[in-house]
Amino acid sequence: MRISLSRHPERSRREETEGLLKYLCTMILQPKIFDSSKVIAAQSTRLGGVSAEPFDSMNLGLSVKDEEQNVLKNRELFFGGLGIKLEQLAISHQVHGNKVLLVNEPGRKEGFDAQITNKANLFLIVSVADCTPILIHDEKNNAVAAIHAGWRGTAGKIVSNALQLMKENYGTEGKDCKAFIGACISYDNFEVGDEVAVNFDESLKRFDEQKQKWFVNLKKANQKQLLDFGVLESNIEISDYCTVENNNTFFSHRKEKGVTGRMMAVIGLK
């Protein structure tokens, strides 16, 4: 799906504004849990960009075989729609681990799947295409976290690690935090073998006798880490979207057999 923002001489200002709002709604999943006067937070969809199949159309990842100029244009569209400049972004090459980086300036790092900061106008990025994005705002100490949690990161308690690092550096406590668990692969679609399932508590998985496969609930597993740290359940927003079931709206590495684009989730202090 592509929507042009080019000006037309016969369009009224109101029509242009309505068109922009419609465009932004197609490519942005915006959490309701956060105070929008304090933070900018969002997750992209696959809609509203310029990339061709199989990366159609809002592919934000440079790690896939998409044209670089398309990815950069998509990033300008997505982040520009949020009022974020590309030079304000902090991103790390993710390795499906549980290491957390304390960030004080924009730029690219290697080997971290979560980032935290208390610096204003610095926006933390994670890339996803089935894995779970988690965004956190400590309202009291004004610090944020962006977390990429695949099954390995989830089993390695990357959310707990990020919160602990926030506590050590910013004095973060669970009761002061709000969190968003974004669109990712759902419980009903995350089918795994014994080697994955063994890493999760019984309350976070179920065994399907017919398929002889386990199913793991990544959203609940990451929610549990938030709750264990003391984040109130009422302060956690969990997206209903599944990247597999809602593949027309989101990229899914599993559904599309690895040939697909990447979405991003972002959070930063104003």
Buried (B, 14 or more C-beta within 10 A) or exposed (E): BEBEEEEEEEEEEEEEEEBEEEBBBBBBBBBEBBEEEBBBBBBBBBBBBBBEEBBBBBBBBEEBEBEEEBBBBBBEBBBEBBEBEEEBBBBBEBBBBBBBBBBEEBEEEEEBBBBBBBBEEBBBBBBBBBBBBBBBBBBEBBBBBBBBBBBBBBBBBBBBBBBBBBBEBBEBBBEBBBBBBBBBBBBEBBBBEEEBBEBBEEEBBBEEEEEEBBBBBBBBBBBBBBBEBBBBEEBBBBBEBBBBBBBEBBBBBBBBEEEBBBBBBBBBBE
